[in-house]
Amino acid sequence: MAGSDSEEPAIPNMTTTSRHNFGDDTAEPVFSISIIENMKEEYGLFVWPCSIVLAEYVWQQRLRFSGSSVVELGAGTCLPGLVAAKVGADVTLTDDANSTEVINNMRRVCDLNKLKCNVLGMTWGVWDASIFSLQPKIILGADVLYDSSAFDDLFATVKFLLQNSPGSVFITSYHNRSGHHLIEFLMVKWGLKCIKLLDGFSLMPSDKASGLSGNIQLAEIVLNNLQP
Ligand SMILES: C[S@@+](CC[C@H](N)C(=O)[O-])C[C@H]1O[C@@H](n2cnc3c(N)ncnc32)[C@H](O)[C@@H]1O
C-alpha cells in the first residue's frame, strides 16, 4: 500500500549510462560506446577523464590497433579497451580480481555494446595462471597511476607482460600531479623507457577537451633493452 510504514526508504538509483562518440566529424560519429556507471560505488565504476583521453588516442591510432592483441589493466568501465575492440583488436579487459562488482560491470558493458572481449580478474603484482598466457602487442592503462602504494605492483605486472610479449608497448594516461619525476624513477627502477609523452589535451577534439580538467599526460612505455 502506498505510503505504508513498511515501505523501504527510497534509495536513489545511482546507475547511469553515458554515451561516448568517436569519429573525425563530431556531427556524425562513426560509432558510440555506452558505459554503465555507478557514482556511489568504487573507482572502477566511473569513467575517469584519463580514460576519455586514452580512448580518443586509441580511436586516432585505430590502424595500429586493428588486428592487434590488447590487454587493458585496471580497466574499470573499459572505455579505451572497448574502442580498441570496436576498431578490430582482440581485447582482454582486466581489473582487480577482488572487485567483483567491477568485473561484473565489465561484462555488462561488453554485452551492452555487443562486443566480445575476454574479461579477467587480474590484480597487479599477483601471478595467477591466466597472466602467463597473455601476450599483448599493446597494454593499456587509464588512470592506473593514482595510488603510489600500488605503483610497484602495477609496474611489476607491466614489466612481466612486456617481457612475455617482445616488441609490446604500455600506453598509459595519467594525472601529472607532481611532475614526471616519480614515473621516471619507476621506469628506471623497472628497466623501462618512455618513447612518447603527450599532453592529453593536445590530442582531444575541442568538444571533448572542454569537459575535462587537470594535467593529463599520455605516455608510451617499452622495455629498456639497453639496461643490464
Ligand atoms: C581510477 S580507476 C580507473 C578506471 C578506468 N581505467 C578509468 O580510467 O575510467 C583505477 C582502476 O584500477 C583498478 N585497480 C586498483 N588497484 C588495482 C590492483 N591492485 N590490481 C588491479 N586493478 C586495480 C580499480 O579497480 C579501478 O578500476
Ligand as a Chemical Component Dictionary entry (heavy atoms), coordinates in Angstrom:
data_LIG
# 
_chem_comp.id                   LIG 
_chem_comp.type                 NON-POLYMER 
_chem_comp.pdbx_formal_charge   0 
_chem_comp.three_letter_code    LIG 
# 
loop_
_chem_comp_atom.comp_id 
_chem_comp_atom.atom_id 
_chem_comp_atom.alt_atom_id 
_chem_comp_atom.type_symbol 
_chem_comp_atom.charge 
_chem_comp_atom.model_Cartn_x 
_chem_comp_atom.model_Cartn_y 
_chem_comp_atom.model_Cartn_z 
_chem_comp_atom.pdbx_ordinal 
LIG C1  C1  C 0  40.972 5.423  -11.100 1  
LIG S1  S1  S 1  40.266 3.902  -11.604 2  
LIG C2  C2  C 0  40.443 3.974  -13.379 3  
LIG C3  C3  C 0  39.432 3.131  -14.065 4  
LIG C4  C4  C 0  39.429 3.252  -15.587 5  
LIG N1  N1  N 0  40.680 2.792  -16.142 6  
LIG C5  C5  C 0  39.159 4.678  -15.994 7  
LIG O1  O1  O 0  40.121 5.406  -16.271 8  
LIG O2  O2  O -1 37.985 5.056  -16.036 9  
LIG C6  C6  C 0  41.550 2.718  -11.172 10 
LIG C7  C7  C 0  41.220 1.287  -11.564 11 
LIG O3  O3  O 0  42.296 0.458  -11.167 12 
LIG C8  C8  C 0  41.766 -0.696 -10.526 13 
LIG N2  N2  N 0  42.750 -1.189 -9.560  14 
LIG C9  C9  C 0  43.155 -0.591 -8.412  15 
LIG N3  N3  N 0  44.050 -1.327 -7.766  16 
LIG C10 C10 C 0  44.251 -2.430 -8.534  17 
LIG C11 C11 C 0  45.070 -3.584 -8.384  18 
LIG N4  N4  N 0  45.875 -3.721 -7.336  19 
LIG N5  N5  N 0  45.030 -4.516 -9.356  20 
LIG C12 C12 C 0  44.219 -4.370 -10.432 21 
LIG N6  N6  N 0  43.404 -3.300 -10.615 22 
LIG C13 C13 C 0  43.420 -2.346 -9.673  23 
LIG C14 C14 C 0  40.497 -0.217 -9.859  24 
LIG O4  O4  O 0  39.590 -1.265 -9.581  25 
LIG C15 C15 C 0  39.971 0.766  -10.906 26 
LIG O5  O5  O 0  39.170 0.134  -11.865 27 
# 
loop_
_chem_comp_bond.comp_id 
_chem_comp_bond.atom_id_1 
_chem_comp_bond.atom_id_2 
_chem_comp_bond.value_order 
_chem_comp_bond.pdbx_ordinal 
LIG C1  S1  SING 1  
LIG S1  C2  SING 2  
LIG S1  C6  SING 3  
LIG C2  C3  SING 4  
LIG C3  C4  SING 5  
LIG C4  N1  SING 6  
LIG C4  C5  SING 7  
LIG C5  O1  DOUB 8  
LIG C5  O2  SING 9  
LIG C6  C7  SING 10 
LIG C7  O3  SING 11 
LIG C7  C15 SING 12 
LIG O3  C8  SING 13 
LIG C8  N2  SING 14 
LIG C8  C14 SING 15 
LIG N2  C9  SING 16 
LIG N2  C13 SING 17 
LIG C9  N3  DOUB 18 
LIG N3  C10 SING 19 
LIG C10 C11 SING 20 
LIG C10 C13 DOUB 21 
LIG C11 N4  SING 22 
LIG C11 N5  DOUB 23 
LIG N5  C12 SING 24 
LIG C12 N6  DOUB 25 
LIG N6  C13 SING 26 
LIG C14 O4  SING 27 
LIG C14 C15 SING 28 
LIG C15 O5  SING 29 
# 
